[in-house]
Amino acid sequence: SAPSSNVVTAWSITVESDNSTPSDPPAPTNDYNGSSFAISSGAVTTDTLDVTDAGTITDLNVTISATNAWDVGYYSFKIISPYGTVVDLVNIPNPAEGLAFNNTTFDDEATNTLSSEGQPYFDSFQPAGDLSDVDQEEMQGEWILWVYNSSSGSAPSSNVVTAWSITVESDNSTPSDPPAPTNDYNGSSFAI
């Protein structure tokens, strides 16, 4: 046990206040966690996360922990919303270098970029795309983390997303309508 001389015997805080209107409290946030999964070499690998809560998205952040035996610069990450909106988090050529992302958060409001900071990447960074593209969408449904590993050869067991999550700020407003269903039409071949 700690010696009795390492004890806080008293503490206090001093609060200065006035009669102005206080600012609004922060919007409620919800964290949703995906599963860990192995990342294939030279291929796309995905994982899904089912969000059962309802609400209209006002802000979205994505946090990833991932490793690569050679360099995380081989990875490209995207998040895909239940509406099918695709947001690039990291593109190849990926400016990151090193062996891991460690609780790396992609946040539109971040001031750091991957290219401006060195490893380890355990802070908040601007995504390659705009996470605000999903604002006003319904948060309920299947979210997809999409990973492309451009390295070739056999995938060591250390090529893995060890954890990923989304943090959603939402409100009770009416979400935007989901995209209308589309039809694909195929043309015929022709000579050039």
N, C-alpha and C positions, 0 to 999 in steps of 0.2 A: 504494500500500500504506500501511497505518497506520504512523505513527512508532513506533519501538521504545519510546518512553516510555508507550505505551498497552498494556502487557502485564501480565497477572496473573502475578506471579512465584511466588506460593504461595497455597494456600488449604487450609482444613481444616474439618471439622465435629466437634462434640463431642456425644457420645451418652451420656445418662444412662440407666441401665437398672436393673431389679430382677428378682427371681425369679418374678414373677407370670406367669400364663398370658397370652400375647399374644391380642389379639382376632383374629377370623377375617379372612382377607383379603377384599377386596371380591369380589362375585360376578362371574364373567366376563360381559362384554358383547359384543354383536355389533352392528355398524352396517350398515344396508342402505340403499342410495341409490336414490331414484326419479329419474325423468327431468324435465327442464324441459319446460313446456308452456304454451301460450297459454290465457288465461282469457276465455271469451266473456262479453259483456255481457248482463245480464238472463237468465242461464241457468246451469245446472249444468254444470260441466266436471269430469272425473275423470281420474286417472292410476293405473295399477296397478304394483305392485311384487311380484315373485315371490320369496319366501323359500324356499330349498331346504333349509336347515338345519333339523334337528328339535330340539325342546326345549320344556319347559313354561315359560311366561312367568311371571316373578316381578316384573318391573317393565318398563314401556314408557315411552319418551319420544319425542316427535315434533319434528323441527326443520324449519322452513320459511323459505325466502327467497322473497319475492314482492313485486311492485311493482304500483302502480295509478297511472294518469296523473292521477287526481283525488284519491283518498283510499283507503287500505286499509280504512277504516271501512265500505266497501261489501261487504267480503268476509265470508263465513261459511265456516269450515273444519270438516270432520269426518274422522276416520280410521275405516275399517271393517276389522275383522279378518277372517281367513279363516273364522271361525265365523259371521260376519255381525253381530258386535257393533258397534254404532255409538257412537262417543264424540265429543261436540261439543268442538272445540278453541276455536273462536271463533264466537259467534252474532251475528246482526244484531238489534238495533242493536249494532254492534261498538264497544267503547269506545276502540279505537285510532284515531288520526288521524295522517296523514302519508302519505308516498308509498311506504313500504317496510317490510316485515319483513325483517330481515337476520340470518340464522342465529338466528331466534327459536325457542327451545326451549320446548315445552309439557311440563311435568313436574309430577306431583301433589305432589312434595315442595318445589316452589318456594314462596317466600314472597311474591313480587311478583305483582300482577295487572296486566293491561293498563291498567285504569283508574287504577291507583296510580302508574304510571310514564309518562313522556313518551317521545316518539320520540327517537332511533332505538331500535327494539325489537331489541336484539342480546343479550339476556340470557335467563334462564329465567323463565317465567311459568306461573301456574296455568291449566290449561285450563278451559273452561266446564263440561265434564262430568268424569267420573272415569276416567282412564286405567286405574285399578285394576280396572275392569270386565272387562278382558281377562286379568287375572292368572289363572293356572291353565289357560289355554287353550294349545293347541298353536300354536307360532309359525310352523310350516311352512304355506305356502300363499300365496294371493293377497291382498295388502293393497291397499286403495283409499284414495287421498286424494281427497276430495270437496270441491269448491269451488263456492260460489254467489256470483255477482257481481250485486248488486242495482242497480248503476248501469245506466242505459239509454243508448241511442245506440250508435254504432259503437264497437267495442272497439279502442282504439289498440294498436299493437304492444307498448307498454310494460306492458300488463296481462298479466303472466306470472308463473308460479311458476318461478323460475330454478333452484331446487334444493329437494329435500325428502328427508328420511331418517327412519328409525325406528332407535332404539337399544333393543335388547332385552337384558334380563338374564334368564337362564334357568337351569334346573337339569334334572336327569334324572328327576325324579319323573313319575308318571303324570298326563298332563293330564286335565282334566275332559272328559266326553263332549261331542261337538259337538251342537248342537240337533237334535232329531228333525225329519225332513221334515214340512212342513205342507201341508195341502190347503186350497184356497180354495173357498168355496161362495158362490154369488151368490143373493141374494133377488130377488124380482120387484118391479116398481114398484107404488106405491100412492099414492092421493090423500091430501092432508093437509087 
